[in-house]
Amino acid sequence: MKGGKYMKLSRSQLSKKYNIPSSQWQRRHDDLLDWLNDFFSIEEIKDKKSGFYSYIVPDELPDIIPSLPRKASKEEKAEDYEQYVVKNLPDEPTPLSKSKMSRDAIEDFGYEKYHHTSYKAVSKRYVGPAMDKHGEHSDTMVWVDSISYLPLTPEQEQYLHECFNKVHLSELEMANAFKKLAQEQNIDEELDNFNKAIEMFKSRFAFRPISVYEWQKKTLAVLN
């Protein structure tokens, strides 16, 4: 697993936390792992000598998750989320993200039908792949309000760049930080300066700006 902070739990620790009976591991092992993946990233490891299982999971886990339903169909869930994505991808380039689409899908039907609460898990497993399949995004990113996804006004964008300048964080340094992050290098200093600039902006305009792509439905290639 790349990025983020993780810990290792034994099967008994994981079972105790979420009240998972041992019979469920024996009878519905694959269904259970698939169900857990809907709420957080999980990687199963079997010790070759002892035969015991352990699990790599995020440091921060949800306190409670619903019990495994009698029948959990990954195909059905994938189909539902794919249909939602197809229906809600804009026809014209529009500021959007996989995270927002996932949150909206959970609010629309995912929580009620599947008890999904983690937009990160839904994005990784269902919405993200569906957006890649049916949508396309711009080469460059735009700054928007993190709640409404409305683009910043020229005044707001100018002030945001002033905030970055005040903490001595240029666009090139931010781009290099993203590259370092992809290579799992430490970017604590850049993140600290970035957050200072964002908080400066937020204190003036009362919202947090984020940078996102503009998404739209895939356009059909014109054949000659």
MONORQUI-V998830 format. One line per field, one symbol per residue. psi: psi as a letter, one per 20 degrees, with the letter a starting at -180 (. if undefined). burial: + if it has 9 or more other ideal C-beta (glycine too) atoms within 8 Angstrom, else -. Layout:
# MONORQUI-V998830
psi->???
burial->???
This chain:
# MONORQUI-V998830
psi->pqqaprrpqrhhgghggjloqhhhhghlggggggghiihqppppppphghjqqrporqhoqqhpqqqprhooohgggggghghggghipqhqppprrhgghgghgghghhgghjkphohgggghhggghhhhgirqrrhrqqprpighkpqqrhgghghghhghhhjlorhghgghghghghjkqpkggghghghggghgghhgikrpqqprrpqrqpppqpp.
burial->-----+-++++--++--+-+---++-----++++++++++++--+-+-----++++++---------+--------++-+++-+++-+++----++++++++++++--+++----+-++-+++-++++-++--++--+---++++---+--+---++-++--+++-+-+---++--+--++-----+--++-++-+++-+++----+-+--++++++-------
